[in-house]
Amino acid sequence: MRSQMIELFGRRIPIKTADSEDYILSLVDYVQKTVDEIDPTGKLPEMTLAVLALLNLSDELFQERKRLKELAENLRKKYNFILENIDRTGYIC
């Protein structure tokens, strides 16, 4: 683990991470873009903005988890279909 300084909401924040500096900076950039979309004028209080950004990012995470779960279920169904047909026909390439 190494220490790295990031800047969000105009504050420098020390973090400890095993991830690369570029990766951490890309995360900070993503959060900042989310913040800028929510409050382009910069008028919301910092805590309100942080909570709204957290909710938006959590929603994105939940939506992606749902999508991945659906993809995994579809893959499982197709896999089972293929196995059933192989068993039924006895045909293997």
N, C-alpha and C positions, 0 to 999 in steps of 0.2 A: 504494500500500500504506500502511496505517496500523497503528499498534500498538494492541493491546487487551489488557487484563488479564482472564484467566478464572480461575475457581477450581474445582479438582478435587482430590479426596483431601485436602481441607483446605489445599491449597497454592495460592498465587497464581502464575499462570504467564503471562508475557508472550508474546503471539503477534503476528505480522504477517499481515495479511489484507486482501484487497480486498473481502471480503464485508461485508454490513451487520452492525451490532452485534446486531440482533434475530436474524439467522440464526445467528450464532456462539453466542449465548446459547441458542437452541433446540437446537443440537448439544450444548452442555454439559449442558443439561437432560436430553437423551436419554441421554447417557452416564451421568449421575448416576442416572437411573431404572434403567438396566441394572445399575449397581453396587448399588443398593439392593435390586433383586430377587435378585441373587446372594448378598448378605450383609446381610440386613435387621438383624442384630444388631450389625454393625460389628466383628466379632471377628477376621476374617481379616487377615493381614498385607497391607499396602498393595500390595506387589509381586504377591502371589498374586492379590489382587482385581483389579489392573490387567490381569494376564495373562488371567484368566478373563473379564473384560469384553471384552478384545480378541478373544478366541476367540469369544464369543457374537456380537459385532458383525460379525466376519468371517464367521461362519456365516450371519447374516442377509443380508449382502452377497452371498455365494455363492449362496444360495437365490434371491434376487431376480434375480441374473444368469442363473441357470438358467431361471427362469420367463420372463424377457424373451426369452431365446434360443428357448424353446419357442413363445412367442407370435409371434415374428418368423418362425419356421419355418412355423407354421400360416398366417400371413398370406401368406407366399410361396407356399404350396401353393394357397391359395384364389385368389390373384392369377393364378397359372399356369392353374388350372382355368378361370377366367373368360376369360382370353385364348385358351385352346385352344378353348373353346366359341364365342367370337366368330369366331375364324378358321374353325372348322368350319362354322358356320352362315352366316357372312357378315353376320350381323345386328348392326347398331349402332343404338341408340335413335334 
